[in-house]
Amino acid sequence: MKIAEDQFRFEWFSGTGKGGQHRNKHQNCCRCIHEPTGITANGTNSRSREDNKLAAYNTCRSRVVAHFHKDKERFLAGDERIRTYHEPDNRVSDHASGFTDTYQNVVIKGDMSAVIEARSKAVR
């Protein structure tokens, strides 16, 4: 999955806790924020700014990928409404792909090929 690097914003801050003067005085800790989703990650383990920036970026990027992967799984699993069969209007609608056909073609004749083709195009 490709995520543009310009979607990430970096903030620098001082560390807290043990470490003495160097840790509390220098801004070596990095917070990486993915702007479109608001997902954040901190890099605070190293004394090096570059190491902390790289750690925060890698963690944030993996969280963003997991977030989008989870949404795609939910879409494929069909957590929302999948299909509506409406007899009075003689209509069958597949909500995931936006496909609509007559009730006779899909249900009575059993021709699901058009529904399956529309769903496979929607997933790509």
Summary of the structure (lengths in Angstrom):
residues: 124
radius of gyration: 24.3
end to end distance: 13.1
largest distance: 77.7
contacts: 316
relative contact order: 0.11
helix: 44%
strand: 23%
